[in-house]
Amino acid sequence: MKPKLVDNLSIPELKKICNFLKGVAKAAGKMILAADPSVDGSEEKNNTSDRVTATDKAVEAMIHAELTANYPDFDFLGEESFKAGQKLSKKPTFVVDPIDGTLNFCHGFPNAAVSLALTIRRKPVVGVVYNPFRGDLFYATQGCGAVLQKADGSKKKLGLNPRPISSLNDCLVAVEWGNQRTGPNWQLRTRMAMDFMTAKKDGGRMCHSLRSSGSAALDFCYVAAGWIDVFWEGGCWVWDVAAGWIILLEAGGLVVSANPGDWEPGVEGRLYMGIAAAERQQQESIVEEVWAMMGEGKFVF
């Protein structure tokens, strides 16, 4: 029997790539843990809430060297080497965020991750997300499920025993605040946060609570693990979400647009909502509930 192919790569080849990326992520994690954020000067990108450190740049340089040496025919798209206008090609492409959660890293807050993905025809097919501070290694290969490997080496397949989620009233919801702190997008973001939390008698949805981890890659993985039920976000980038996207899908989750009506968003679309594993009807009901909250509001990027 011929092996199943994803584009021109077989599942065994993709699993080999996944294993390689896990090794690269672990090496990157050692660099992050060895860095001292108190002396690792950071620079502003868009504003004071959007920063890059010397460690971000050094980690991406190491990852780029490893990936291009071992897979010279693949394209590379990294956050720190990104050029304005650069887009994913249909070719196999490594999509890299060396430190997703740079602000957390700058403050010494131990919730940041290396995010490594392989896309083919602009869709993620392999994802590895590693938080070196906790030792959590999330990974997935298309068609093979998603796994969490803990610091002690134990492994857990994700999405096997989902709990029912009949409404937002049952859900722990993740949102992020981004660095755009004014204008219509900010007004929508803050209004939605209030509506998620507000009591039903006052017109809100009264979800269990909100969480903001500071890392979209880890938010996707936390939804995949079932620790969070919904992640709603607009404004992050392909390198923030590509690895977590395939991990969530392989855990039985659902990925749609943060904006109403788009059930099949592109990974470069900057509009994402992830729903934890559940019966499809329940997942869709949650999506419709969030979209209804938005009314005529939409993120615009």
RODOTI-842768 format. One record per residue: x, z, y of N, C-alpha, C in turn; residue number from 1. Coordinates in Angstrom, 1 decimal, padded with zeros to 4 digits. Each point is the difference from the previous one (the first is absolute). Example, Ala and Ser with C-alpha at 12.3 -4.5 7.8 and 13.67 -1.06 7.14 Angstrom:
residues 2
PT    n_xx    n_zz    n_yy   ca_xx   ca_zz   ca_yy    c_xx    c_zz    c_yy    i
PT   013.2   007.8  -005.7  -000.9   000.0   001.2   000.9   000.0   001.2    1
PT  -000.4  -000.7   001.1   000.9   000.0   001.1  -000.8   000.8   001.1    2
end
This chain:
residues 301
PT    n_xx    n_zz    n_yy   ca_xx   ca_zz   ca_yy    c_xx    c_zz    c_yy    i
PT   000.8   000.0  -001.2  -000.8   000.0   001.2   000.9   000.0   001.2    1
PT  -000.3  -000.9   001.0   000.8   000.0   001.2  -000.4   001.2   000.9    2
PT   001.1   000.5   000.7  -000.3   001.2   000.8  -000.9  -000.4   001.2    3
PT  -000.8   000.9   000.5  -000.9  -000.2   001.1   000.9  -000.2   001.3    4
PT  -000.3  -000.9   000.8   000.8  -000.3   001.2  -000.7   000.4   001.3    5
PT   000.7   000.6   000.9  -000.5   000.1   001.4   000.9  -000.9   000.8    6
PT  -000.6  -001.1   000.4   000.7  -001.1   000.6   000.9  -000.5  -001.1    7
PT   001.3   000.1   000.2   001.0  -000.5  -001.0   000.7   001.1  -000.7    8
PT  -000.4   001.3   000.3   000.6   001.1  -000.6  -000.9   000.7  -001.1    9
PT   000.6   000.4  -001.1  -000.7   000.6  -001.0  -000.2   001.5   000.3   10
PT  -001.0   000.6  -000.7  -000.2   001.4   000.1   001.3   000.8  -000.3   11
PT   000.7  -000.3  -001.1   001.2   000.7  -000.3   001.1  -000.2   001.1   12
PT   000.0  -001.1   000.6   001.0  -000.2   001.1  -000.4   000.9   001.2   13
PT  -001.3   000.0   000.3  -000.5   000.9   001.1   000.3   001.4  -000.3   14
PT  -000.2   000.5  -001.2   000.3   001.4  -000.4   001.5   000.3   000.2   15
PT   000.8  -001.0  -000.3   001.5   000.1   000.2   000.3   000.2   001.4   16
PT  -000.7  -000.8   000.9   000.2   000.1   001.4  -000.5   001.4   000.5   17
PT  -001.1   000.5  -000.5  -000.5   001.3   000.3   001.0   001.1  -000.3   18
PT   000.6  -000.1  -001.2   001.0   001.0  -000.4   001.3  -000.1   001.0   19
PT   000.3  -001.2   000.3   001.2  -000.2   001.0  -000.4   000.7   001.3   20
PT  -001.2  -000.3   000.5  -000.4   000.6   001.3  -000.1   001.5   000.0   21
PT  -000.3   000.6  -001.2   000.0   001.4  -000.1   001.4   000.6   000.2   22
PT   001.0  -000.7  -000.6   001.4   000.4   000.2   000.4  -000.1   001.4   23
PT  -000.4  -001.1   000.7   000.4  -000.2   001.4  -000.7   001.1   000.9   24
PT  -001.2   000.3  -000.3  -000.8   001.0   000.7   000.7   001.4  -000.1   25
PT   000.5   000.3  -001.2   000.6   001.3  -000.2   001.3   000.1   000.8   26
PT   000.8  -001.2   000.0   001.2   000.0   000.8  -000.3   000.2   001.4   27
PT  -001.0  -000.7   000.5  -000.4   000.2   001.4  -000.4   001.4   000.3   28
PT  -000.7   000.6  -000.9  -000.4   001.4   000.1   001.2   000.9   000.2   29
PT   001.0  -000.2  -000.7   001.2   000.8   000.1   000.6  -000.1   001.4   30
PT   000.0  -001.2   000.6   000.5  -000.2   001.3  -000.9   000.8   001.0   31
PT  -001.3  -000.1  -000.2  -000.9   000.7   000.9   000.2   001.5   000.0   32
PT   000.2   000.6  -001.2   000.2   001.4  -000.2   001.3   000.4   000.6   33
PT   001.0  -000.8  -000.1   001.4   000.3   000.5   000.0   000.0   001.5   34
PT  -000.9  -000.7   000.7   000.0  -000.1   001.4  -000.4   001.3   000.7   35
PT   000.4   000.2   001.2  -000.4   001.2   000.8  -000.8  -000.5   001.1   36
PT  -001.3   000.1   000.0  -000.8  -000.5   001.1   000.2   000.6   001.3   37
PT   000.6   001.2   000.0   000.3   000.7   001.3   001.1  -000.7   000.7   38
PT   000.8  -000.7  -000.6   001.1  -000.7   000.7  -000.1  -001.6  -000.2   39
PT  -001.1  -000.4  -000.7  -000.2  -001.4  -000.2  -000.8  -000.6   001.2   40
PT   000.7  -000.4   001.0  -000.7  -000.5   001.2  -001.0  -001.1  -000.3   41
PT  -001.2   000.1   000.7  -001.0  -001.0  -000.2  -000.2  -000.7   001.3   42
PT  -000.5  -001.2  -000.1  -000.3  -000.9   001.2  -001.5  -000.3   000.0   43
PT  -000.5  -000.2   001.2  -001.4  -000.4   000.2  -000.1  -001.5  -000.4   44
PT  -001.1  -000.3  -000.6  -000.4  -001.4  -000.2  -001.1  -000.4   001.0   45
PT  -001.2   000.3  -000.3  -001.1  -000.3   001.0  -000.2   001.1   001.0   46
PT   000.2   001.3  -000.5  -000.2   001.1   000.9   000.6   001.3  -000.7   47
PT  -000.2   001.1   000.5   000.7   001.2  -000.5  -000.6   000.4  -001.4   48
PT  -001.1  -000.5  -000.4  -000.6   000.3  -001.3   000.4  -001.1  -001.0   49
PT   000.8  -000.9   000.4   000.4  -001.1  -000.9   001.5  -000.1   000.0   50
PT   000.7   000.5  -001.0   001.4   000.2   000.1   000.7  -000.6  -001.3   51
PT   001.3  -000.2   000.2   000.9  -000.5  -001.1   001.3   000.8   000.1   52
PT   000.5   000.4  -001.2   001.3   000.8   000.0   001.1  -000.8  -000.6   53
PT   001.2   000.5   000.1   001.1  -000.6  -000.6  -000.1   000.0  -001.5   54
PT  -000.7   001.0  -000.6  -000.2   000.0  -001.4  -001.0  -001.1  -000.5   55
PT  -001.1  -000.2   000.8  -000.8  -001.2  -000.3   000.8  -001.2  -000.2   56
PT   000.9  -000.3   001.0   000.7  -001.2   000.0   001.0  -000.1  -001.2   57
PT   000.7   001.2  -000.3   001.0   000.0  -001.0  -000.7  -000.1  -001.4   58
PT  -001.1   000.6  -000.2  -000.7  -000.1  -001.3  -000.5  -001.4  -000.2   59
PT  -000.6  -000.6   001.0  -000.4  -001.4  -000.1   001.2  -000.9  -000.3   60
PT   001.1   000.2   000.6   001.2  -000.9  -000.3   000.4   000.2  -001.4   61
PT   000.0   001.2  -000.6   000.3   000.2  -001.4  -000.9  -000.7  -000.9   62
PT  -001.3   000.1   000.3  -001.1  -000.6  -000.8   000.2  -001.5   000.0   63
PT   000.1  -000.5   001.2   000.2  -001.5   000.2   001.2  -000.5  -000.9   64
PT   001.1   000.7   000.1   001.2  -000.4  -000.8  -000.3   000.0  -001.5   65
PT  -000.7   001.0  -000.5  -000.2   000.1  -001.4  -001.0  -001.0  -000.4   66
PT  -001.1  -000.3   000.7  -001.0  -000.9  -000.4   000.5  -001.4   000.1   67
PT   000.7  -000.4   001.0   000.5  -001.4   000.2   001.1  -000.3  -001.0   68
PT   000.8   001.0  -000.4   001.0  -000.2  -001.0  -000.5  -000.2  -001.3   69
PT  -001.1   000.6  -000.4  -000.6  -000.1  -001.3  -001.1  -001.0  -000.1   70
PT  -000.6  -000.3   001.1  -001.1  -001.0   000.0   000.2  -001.0   001.2   71
PT   001.0  -000.8   000.0   000.4  -000.8   001.2  -001.0  -001.0   000.3   72
PT  -000.9  -000.4  -000.9  -001.0  -001.1   000.3  -001.3   000.6   000.6   73
PT  -000.1   001.3   000.1  -001.2   000.6   000.5   000.2   000.2   001.5   74
PT  -001.2  -000.1   000.8   000.1   000.3   001.4   000.0   001.5   000.2   75
PT   000.3   000.4   001.3   000.0   001.4   000.3  -000.7   000.2   001.4   76
PT  -000.9   001.0   000.0  -000.6   000.4   001.2   000.1   001.5   000.2   77
PT   000.8   000.4   000.9   000.2   001.5   000.2  -000.4   000.4   001.4   78
PT  -000.5   001.2   000.2  -000.4   000.5   001.3   001.1  -000.1   001.1   79
PT   001.2   000.4  -000.4   001.0   000.1   001.1   000.7  -001.3   000.3   80
PT  -000.1  -001.0  -000.9   000.5  -001.3   000.2  -001.0  -001.0   000.4   81
PT  -001.3   000.4   000.1  -001.1  -000.9   000.3   000.2  -000.7   001.4   82
PT  -000.3  -001.2   000.0   000.0  -000.8   001.2  -001.4  -000.4   000.4   83
PT  -000.3   000.1   001.3  -001.3  -000.4   000.5  -000.5  -001.3  -000.6   84
PT  -001.2  -000.1  -000.5  -000.5  -001.2  -000.6   000.3  -000.2  -001.5   85
PT   000.9   000.8  -000.5   000.3  -000.2  -001.5  -001.2   000.3  -000.8   86
PT  -000.3  -000.8  -001.0  -001.1   000.1  -000.9   000.4  -000.1  -001.4   87
PT  -000.8   000.6  -000.9   000.3  -000.1  -001.4  -000.1  -001.5  -000.4   88
PT   000.9  -000.4  -000.9  -000.2  -001.4  -000.6  -000.6   000.2  -001.3   89
PT  -000.3  -001.2  -000.7  -000.6   000.1  -001.3   001.0   000.3  -001.0   90
PT   001.3  -000.1   000.3   001.1   000.3  -000.9   000.0   001.5  -000.4   91
PT   000.6   000.3  -001.1   000.2   001.5  -000.3   000.7   000.6   001.2   92
PT  -000.5   001.1   000.5   000.6   000.6   001.2   000.0   001.5  -000.2   93
PT   001.2   000.6   000.3   000.1   001.5   000.0  -000.5   000.4   001.4   94
PT  -000.9   001.0   000.0  -000.5   000.5   001.3   000.4   001.5   000.0   95
PT   000.7   000.4   001.1   000.8   001.3  -000.1  -000.3   000.8   001.3   96
PT  -000.3   001.2  -000.2   000.0   001.0   001.1   001.0   001.1  -000.5   97
PT   001.2   000.1   000.7   001.0   000.9  -000.5  -000.4   001.5   000.2   98
PT  -000.7   000.3   001.0  -000.6   001.4   000.2  -001.4  -000.2   000.6   99
PT  -001.0   000.1  -000.8  -001.4   000.0   000.5  -000.3   001.5   000.3  100
PT  -000.2   000.3   001.3  -000.1   001.3   000.5   001.2   000.5   000.7  101
PT   000.5  -000.9   000.9   001.2   000.3   000.8  -000.2   001.2   000.9  102
PT  -001.1   000.1   000.6  -000.3   001.2   000.8   000.1   001.3  -000.8  103
PT  -000.5   000.0  -001.2   000.1   001.1  -000.8   001.5   000.3  -000.3  104
PT   000.7  -001.0  -000.3   001.4   000.1  -000.3   000.8   000.6   001.2  105
PT  -000.3  -000.5   001.2   000.6   000.5   001.2  -000.2   001.5   000.2  106
PT  -001.2   000.4  -000.4  -000.3   001.5   000.2   000.3   000.8  -001.2  107
PT   000.6  -000.6  -001.0   000.3   000.8  -001.2  -001.3   000.3  -000.8  108
PT  -001.1  -000.7   000.2  -001.2   000.3  -000.7   000.1  -000.8  -001.3  109
PT  -000.1   000.6  -001.2   000.4  -000.6  -001.3  -001.1  -000.9  -000.6  110
PT  -000.5  -001.0   000.8  -001.0  -000.9  -000.5   000.4  -001.4   000.5  111
PT   000.9  -000.6  -000.6   000.4  -001.4   000.3   000.4  -000.7  -001.3  112
PT   000.1  -001.3   000.1   000.2  -000.7  -001.3   000.7  -001.3   000.2  113
PT   000.7  -000.4  -001.0   000.5  -001.4  -000.1  -001.1  -000.8  -000.7  114
PT  -000.3  -001.1   000.6  -001.1  -000.9  -000.5   000.6  -001.4  -000.3  115
PT  -000.1  -000.4  -001.2   000.6  -001.3  -000.5  -001.1  -000.7  -000.7  116
PT  -000.2  -001.3   000.3  -001.0  -000.8  -000.6   000.5  -001.4  -000.3  117
PT  -000.5  -000.6  -001.0   000.2  -001.4  -000.2  -001.3  -000.7   000.1  118
PT  -000.1  -001.0   000.9  -001.2  -000.8   000.1   000.3  -001.4  -000.5  119
PT  -001.1  -000.6  -000.5   000.1  -001.4  -000.5  -001.3  -000.7   000.5  120
PT   000.2  -001.1   000.7  -001.2  -000.7   000.7  -000.7   001.0   000.9  121
PT   000.8   000.8   000.7  -000.5   000.9   001.0  -000.8   001.2  -000.5  122
PT   000.1   000.3  -001.3  -000.7   001.1  -000.6   000.9   000.9  -000.7  123
PT  -000.1   001.3   000.2   000.9   000.9  -000.7  -000.2   000.0  -001.5  124
PT   001.1  -000.1  -000.8  -000.1   000.1  -001.5   000.8   001.1  -000.6  125
PT   001.0   000.5   000.8   000.8   001.2  -000.4   000.1   000.9   001.2  126
PT  -000.2   001.3  -000.3   000.2   001.0   001.1   000.7   001.2  -000.4  127
PT   000.9   000.6   000.8   000.7   001.2  -000.3   000.0   000.8   001.4  128
PT  -000.5   001.2  -000.1   000.0   000.9   001.2   000.6   001.3  -000.5  129
PT   001.1   000.5   000.7   000.7   001.2  -000.4   000.2   000.9   001.1  130
PT  -000.6   001.3  -000.1   000.2   001.0   000.9   001.2   000.9  -000.5  131
PT   001.2  -000.1   000.6   001.1   000.7  -000.6  -000.1   001.5   000.3  132
PT  -000.8   000.5   000.9  -000.1   001.4   000.3  -000.8   000.7  -001.0  133
PT  -001.0  -000.6  -000.6  -000.7   000.6  -001.1   000.4  -000.5  -001.4  134
PT   000.7  -001.2   000.0   000.4  -000.6  -001.3  -001.1  -000.8  -000.6  135
PT  -001.1  -000.3   000.8  -001.1  -000.8  -000.6   000.3  -001.5   000.1  136
PT   000.0  -000.6  -001.2   000.2  -001.4  -000.1  -001.2  -000.7  -000.5  137
PT  -000.7  -000.8   000.9  -001.2  -000.7  -000.4   000.4  -001.5  -000.3  138
PT  -000.5  -000.6  -001.0   000.4  -001.4  -000.2  -001.1  -000.7  -000.8  139
PT  -000.1  -001.3   000.1  -000.9  -000.8  -000.7   000.5  -001.5  -000.1  140
PT  -000.4  -000.6  -001.1   000.2  -001.4  -000.2  -001.4  -000.6  -000.3  141
PT  -000.3  -001.2   000.6  -001.3  -000.6  -000.2  -000.4  -000.1  -001.5  142
PT  -001.1   000.5  -000.4  -000.5  -000.1  -001.3   000.5   001.1  -000.9  143
PT   000.8   000.9   000.5   000.6   001.0  -000.9  -000.4   001.5   000.4  144
PT  -000.8   000.1   001.0  -000.4   001.4   000.5   001.0   000.6   000.9  145
PT  -000.4   001.1   000.5   000.8   000.8   001.0   000.4   001.3  -000.5  146
PT   001.2   000.5   000.4   000.6   001.2  -000.6   000.6   000.8   001.1  147
PT  -000.2   001.4  -000.1   000.7   000.9   000.8   001.0   000.7  -000.9  148
PT   001.3  -000.1   000.4   001.1   000.7  -000.7   000.4   001.1   000.9  149
PT   000.0   001.3  -000.5   000.3   001.1   000.9   001.5   000.4  -000.1  150
PT   000.4   000.9   000.8   001.4   000.4   000.1   000.6   000.4  -001.4  151
PT  -000.9   000.6  -000.8   000.5   000.5  -001.3   000.1  -001.1  -001.1  152
PT  -000.4  -001.2   000.4   000.0  -001.1  -000.9  -001.3  -000.3  -000.7  153
PT  -000.9   000.9   000.1  -001.3  -000.2  -000.6  -000.8  -001.1   000.6  154
PT  -000.8  -000.7  -000.8  -000.7  -001.2   000.5  -001.5   000.2  -000.2  155
PT  -000.8  -000.5   001.0  -001.4   000.0  -000.1  -000.6  -001.4   000.4  156
PT  -000.8  -000.6  -000.9  -000.6  -001.2   000.3  -001.2   000.3   001.0  157
PT  -000.1  -000.8   001.1  -000.9   000.3   001.0  -001.4  -000.7  -000.2  158
PT  -001.0   000.7   000.5  -001.4  -000.6  -000.1  -000.7   000.1  -001.3  159
PT   000.5   000.8  -000.9  -000.7   000.1  -001.3  -001.3   000.8   000.0  160
PT   000.0   001.1   000.8  -001.2   000.9   000.0  -000.5   000.2   001.4  161
PT  -000.6  -001.1   000.6  -000.4   000.1   001.4  -001.3   000.9   000.1  162
PT  -000.1   000.7   001.1  -001.1   000.8   000.2  -001.1  -000.7   000.8  163
PT  -001.2   000.3  -000.1  -001.1  -000.7   000.7   000.2   000.2   001.5  164
PT  -000.3  -001.1   000.8   000.0   000.1   001.5  -001.2  -000.7   000.4  165
PT  -001.1   000.7   000.2  -001.3  -000.6   000.3  -000.2  -000.3   001.5  166
PT   000.7   000.8   000.9  -000.1  -000.2   001.4   001.3   000.5   000.7  167
PT   000.1  -000.3   001.3   001.1   000.6   000.7   000.0   001.5   000.1  168
PT  -001.2   000.6  -000.2  -000.2   001.4   000.0   000.8   000.7  -001.2  169
PT   000.4  -000.9  -001.0   000.8   000.5  -001.2   001.5  -000.2   000.2  170
PT   000.4  -000.7   001.1   001.3  -000.6   000.1   001.0   000.8   000.9  171
PT   001.2   000.0  -000.5   001.2   000.3   000.9   000.5  -001.3   000.5  172
PT   000.1  -000.1   001.3   000.2  -001.3   000.7   001.4   000.0   000.7  173
PT   000.8  -001.0  -000.2   001.3  -000.1   000.8  -000.2  -001.0   001.1  174
PT   000.5   000.4   001.2   000.2  -000.9   001.1   001.4   000.2   000.6  175
PT   000.4  -001.0   000.7   001.3   000.2   000.7  -000.3  -000.3   001.5  176
PT   000.9   000.4   000.9  -000.2  -000.1   001.4   000.7  -001.1   000.7  177
PT   001.0  -000.5  -000.7   000.8  -001.2   000.6   000.7   000.4   001.3  178
PT   000.5  -001.0   000.6   000.7   000.2   001.3  -000.7  -000.6   001.2  179
PT  -001.2  -000.6  -000.3  -000.8  -000.6   001.1  -001.0   001.1   000.5  180
PT   000.3   000.7   001.1  -000.7   001.1   000.3  -001.0  -000.2   001.2  181
PT  -000.3  -001.2   000.3  -001.0  -000.3   001.0  -000.7  -001.3  -000.3  182
PT  -001.1  -000.2   000.7  -000.7  -001.3  -000.2  -001.1   000.1  -001.1  183
PT  -000.7  -001.2  -000.3  -001.1   000.0  -000.9   000.4   000.4  -001.4  184
PT   001.1  -000.4  -000.5   000.4   000.4  -001.4   000.1   001.5  -000.1  185
PT   000.6   000.6   001.0   000.2   001.5   000.0  -001.4   000.7   000.1  186
PT  -000.9  -000.6   000.8  -001.3   000.6   000.2  -000.8  -000.1  -001.4  187
PT   000.1  -001.1  -000.7  -000.6  -000.2  -001.3   000.6   001.0  -001.0  188
PT   001.3   000.1   000.0   000.6   000.9  -001.0  -000.4   001.5   000.2  189
PT   000.0   000.4   001.3  -000.3   001.4   000.2  -001.5   000.3  -000.2  190
PT  -000.9  -001.0   000.4  -001.4   000.2  -000.3  -000.3   000.1  -001.4  191
PT   000.6  -000.9  -000.8  -000.2   000.0  -001.5   000.5   001.4  -000.6  192
PT   001.1   000.5   000.5   000.5   001.2  -000.5  -001.0   001.1   000.3  193
PT  -000.5   000.1   001.2  -001.1   001.0   000.3  -001.2  -000.2  -000.9  194
PT  -000.4  -001.2  -000.2  -001.2  -000.3  -000.8   000.2   000.4  -001.5  195
PT   001.2  -000.3  -000.5   000.3   000.4  -001.4  -000.2   001.5  -000.1  196
PT   000.4   000.8   001.0   000.0   001.5  -000.1  -001.2   000.7   000.4  197
PT  -000.8  -000.7   000.9  -001.1   000.7   000.6  -001.2   000.3  -001.0  198
PT  -000.7   001.1   000.2  -001.1   000.4  -000.8  -001.1  -001.1   000.0  199
PT  -000.7  -000.1  -001.1  -001.0  -001.0  -000.2  -001.1   000.2   001.1  200
PT  -000.3   001.3   000.2  -001.1   000.3   001.0   000.3  -000.5   001.4  201
PT   001.3  -000.2   000.2   000.4  -000.5   001.3   000.4  -001.5   000.0  202
PT  -000.4  -000.7  -001.1   000.2  -001.4  -000.1   001.2  -000.5  -000.7  203
PT   000.8   001.0  -000.5   001.3  -000.4  -000.7  -000.2  -000.1  -001.5  204
PT   001.1  -000.2  -000.7  -000.1  -000.2  -001.5   000.5   001.3  -000.7  205
PT   000.7   000.9   000.7   000.5   001.2  -000.6   000.7  -000.2  -001.3  206
PT   001.0  -000.8   000.0   000.9  -000.1  -001.1   000.7   001.3  -000.3  207
PT   000.6   000.2  -001.2   000.6   001.3  -000.3   001.0   000.4   001.1  208
PT   000.9  -001.0   000.4   000.9   000.2   001.1   000.8  -001.2   000.2  209
PT   000.8   000.0   001.0   000.9  -001.2   000.3   001.5   000.5  -000.3  210
PT   000.8  -001.0  -000.4   001.4   000.2  -000.2   000.7  -001.1   000.7  211
PT   001.2   000.3   000.6   000.9  -001.0   000.6   001.4   000.3  -000.5  212
PT   000.5  -000.8  -000.9   001.3   000.4  -000.6   001.1  -000.6   000.7  213
PT  -000.2  -001.0   000.9   001.1  -000.6   000.7   000.7  -001.2  -000.7  214
PT  -000.6  -000.4  -001.1   000.6  -001.1  -000.8  -001.1  -000.7  -000.7  215
PT  -000.2  -001.3   000.4  -001.1  -000.8  -000.6   000.3  -000.3  -001.5  216
PT   001.3  -000.2  -000.3   000.4  -000.2  -001.4  -000.4   001.1  -000.8  217
PT   000.2   001.3   000.4  -000.3   001.1  -000.8  -001.6   000.2   000.0  218
PT  -000.6  -000.3   001.2  -001.5   000.1   000.0  -000.6  -000.8  -001.1  219
PT   000.5  -001.3  -000.2  -000.5  -000.9  -001.0   000.2   000.7  -001.4  220
PT   001.2   000.6  -000.2   000.3   000.6  -001.3  -000.8   001.2  -000.2  221
PT  -000.3   000.8   001.0  -000.8   001.2  -000.2  -001.4  -000.4  -000.3  222
PT  -000.5  -001.1   000.5  -001.3  -000.5  -000.4   000.1  -000.5  -001.5  223
PT   001.0  -000.6  -000.4   000.2  -000.5  -001.3   000.0   001.2  -001.0  224
PT   000.6   001.1   000.4   000.1   001.2  -000.8  -001.3   000.8   000.0  225
PT  -000.9  -000.4   000.9  -001.3   000.8   000.0   000.1   001.2   000.8  226
PT   001.1   000.2   000.7   000.1   001.2   000.9  -000.8  -000.1   001.3  227
PT  -000.1  -001.3   000.4  -000.8  -000.4   001.2  -001.0  -001.0  -000.5  228
PT  -001.2   000.0   000.6  -001.0  -001.0  -000.5  -000.1  -001.2   000.8  229
PT   000.3   000.0   001.3  -000.1  -001.1   000.9   001.2   000.0   001.0  230
PT   000.6  -001.2   000.2   001.0  -000.2   001.1  -000.5  -001.1   000.8  231
PT  -000.2   000.3   001.3  -000.5  -001.0   001.0   001.0  -000.2   001.1  232
PT   000.5  -001.2   000.2   001.1  -000.2   000.9   000.0  -001.4   000.6  233
PT   000.3  -000.1   001.3   000.3  -001.2   000.6   001.2   000.0   000.8  234
PT   000.9  -001.0  -000.1   001.1   000.0   000.9   001.4   000.0  -000.7  235
PT   000.0   000.5  -001.3   001.3   000.1  -000.7   000.3  -001.5  -000.5  236
PT   001.2  -000.1  -000.6   000.6  -001.3  -000.3   000.1  -000.2  -001.5  237
PT   000.3  -001.2  -000.4   000.1  -000.4  -001.4   001.0   000.9  -000.7  238
PT   001.1   000.3   000.6   001.0   000.9  -000.7  -000.5   001.4  -000.2  239
PT  -000.9   000.4   000.8  -000.6   001.4  -000.2  -000.9   000.0  -001.2  240
PT  -000.6  -001.1  -000.4  -001.1   000.1  -000.9   000.2  -000.8  -001.3  241
PT   000.9  -001.0   000.0   000.1  -000.9  -001.1   000.2   000.7  -001.4  242
PT   000.9   000.9   000.0   000.2   000.7  -001.3  -001.1   000.9  -000.4  243
PT  -000.6   000.8   001.0  -001.1   000.9  -000.3  -001.2  -000.8  -000.4  244
PT  -000.2  -001.2   000.5  -001.1  -000.9  -000.2  -000.1  -000.2  -001.5  245
PT   001.0  -000.5  -000.7   000.0  -000.4  -001.4  -000.1   001.3  -000.8  246
PT   000.6   001.1   000.4  -000.1   001.3  -000.7  -001.5   000.4   000.0  247
PT  -000.6  -000.1   001.1  -001.4   000.4   000.1  -000.9  -000.9  -000.9  248
PT   000.2  -001.3   000.1  -000.8  -000.9  -000.8   000.2   000.3  -001.5  249
PT   001.2   000.2  -000.4   000.3   000.2  -001.4  -000.5   001.4  -000.5  250
PT  -000.3   000.9   000.9  -000.6   001.3  -000.3  -001.5  -000.1   000.0  251
PT  -000.6  -001.2   000.1  -001.4  -000.1   000.0  -000.7   000.1   001.4  252
PT   000.8   000.1   001.0  -000.5   000.1   001.4  -000.5  -001.3   000.5  253
PT  -000.5   000.0   001.2  -000.5  -001.1   000.7   000.7  -000.1   001.4  254
PT   000.4  -001.2   000.4   000.5  -000.2   001.4  -000.8  -001.1   000.7  255
PT  -000.5   000.4   001.1  -000.8  -000.9   000.9   000.5   000.2   001.4  256
PT  -000.6  -000.7   000.9   000.4   000.1   001.4  -000.5   001.2   000.7  257
PT   000.7   000.5   001.0  -000.5   001.1   000.8  -001.2  -000.5   000.8  258
PT   000.0  -001.2   000.4  -001.1  -000.6   000.8  -001.1  -000.4  -000.9  259
PT  -001.3   000.1   000.5  -001.1  -000.3  -000.9  -000.1  -001.5  -000.4  260
PT  -000.4  -000.1  -001.3  -000.4  -001.4  -000.5   001.1  -000.7  -000.8  261
PT   001.2   000.5   000.0   001.1  -000.8  -000.6   000.4   000.8  -001.3  262
PT  -000.5  -000.6  -001.1   000.3   000.6  -001.3   001.3  -000.4  -000.6  263
PT   000.6  -001.0   000.5   001.3  -000.6  -000.6   001.0  -000.2   001.2  264
PT   000.5   001.1   000.5   001.0  -000.2   001.1   001.3  -000.4  -000.5  265
PT   000.8  -000.6   000.9   001.4  -000.4  -000.4   000.9   001.2   000.2  266
PT   001.1   000.0  -000.7   000.9   001.1   000.1   000.7   000.1   001.4  267
PT   000.0  -001.1   000.7   000.6   000.0   001.3  -001.0   000.2   001.1  268
PT  -001.3   000.3  -000.3  -001.1   000.0   000.9   000.0   001.2   000.9  269
PT   000.8   001.1  -000.3   000.1   001.2   000.9  -001.3   000.8   000.0  270
PT  -000.9  -000.3  -000.9  -001.3   000.7  -000.1  -000.3   000.4  -001.4  271
PT   000.0   001.3  -000.3   000.0   000.4  -001.4  -000.9   001.2  -000.2  272
PT  -000.8   000.0  -001.1  -000.7   001.2  -000.5   000.2   000.0  -001.5  273
PT   000.5   001.1  -000.5   000.2   000.3  -001.4  -001.0   001.0  -000.5  274
PT  -000.6  -000.3  -001.1  -001.0   000.9  -000.7   000.6   000.4  -001.4  275
PT  -000.1   001.2  -000.3   000.5   000.5  -001.3  -000.8  -000.5  -001.1  276
PT   000.6   000.0  -001.2  -000.7  -000.4  -001.2  -001.4   000.7  -000.2  277
PT  -001.0  -000.8  -000.3  -001.3   000.5  -000.2  -000.8  -001.2  -000.6  278
PT  -001.3   000.2  -000.3  -000.8  -001.1  -000.3  -000.1  -000.9   001.2  279
PT   000.0  -001.3  -000.3   000.0  -001.0   001.0  -001.1   000.2   001.0  280
PT  -001.2   000.3  -000.5  -001.1   000.2   000.9   000.2   001.1   001.0  281
PT   000.7   001.1  -000.5   000.3   001.1   000.9   001.0  -000.4   001.0  282
PT   001.0  -000.7  -000.4   001.1  -000.5   000.9  -000.7  -000.8   001.1  283
PT  -000.8  -000.9  -000.3  -000.6  -000.9   000.9  -000.9   000.7   001.0  284
PT  -000.7   001.1  -000.5  -000.9   000.8   000.8   000.8   000.7   001.1  285
PT   001.2   000.5  -000.4   000.8   000.7   001.0   000.5  -001.0   001.0  286
PT   000.4  -001.2  -000.4   000.4  -001.0   001.0  -001.1  -000.3   001.0  287
PT  -001.2  -000.2  -000.5  -001.1  -000.3   000.8  -000.3   001.1   001.0  288
PT   000.2   001.2  -000.5  -000.3   001.2   000.9   001.0   000.1   001.1  289
PT   001.3  -000.3  -000.3   001.0   000.0   001.1  -000.3  -001.1   001.0  290
PT  -000.2  -001.2  -000.6  -000.3  -001.1   000.9  -001.2   000.2   000.9  291
PT  -001.0   000.7  -000.5  -001.2   000.3   000.8   000.3   000.9   001.1  292
PT   000.9   000.9  -000.2   000.4   001.0   001.0   000.6  -000.8   001.2  293
PT   000.7  -001.1  -000.2   000.7  -000.7   001.0  -001.0  -000.7   001.0  294
PT  -001.2  -000.3  -000.5  -000.9  -000.7   000.9   000.6  -001.4   000.4  295
PT   000.0  -000.2   001.3   000.6  -001.3   000.5   001.5   000.1   000.2  296
PT   000.6   001.2  -000.3   001.4   000.2   000.3   000.9  -000.7  -001.1  297
PT   001.1  -000.5   000.5   001.0  -000.7  -000.9   001.4   000.2   000.6  298
PT   000.9   000.2  -000.9   001.4   000.0   000.5   000.4  -001.4   000.4  299
PT   000.8  -000.2   001.0   000.5  -001.3   000.4   001.5   000.1   000.2  300
PT   000.8  -000.7  -000.8   001.4   000.0   000.1   000.6  -001.4   000.1  301
end
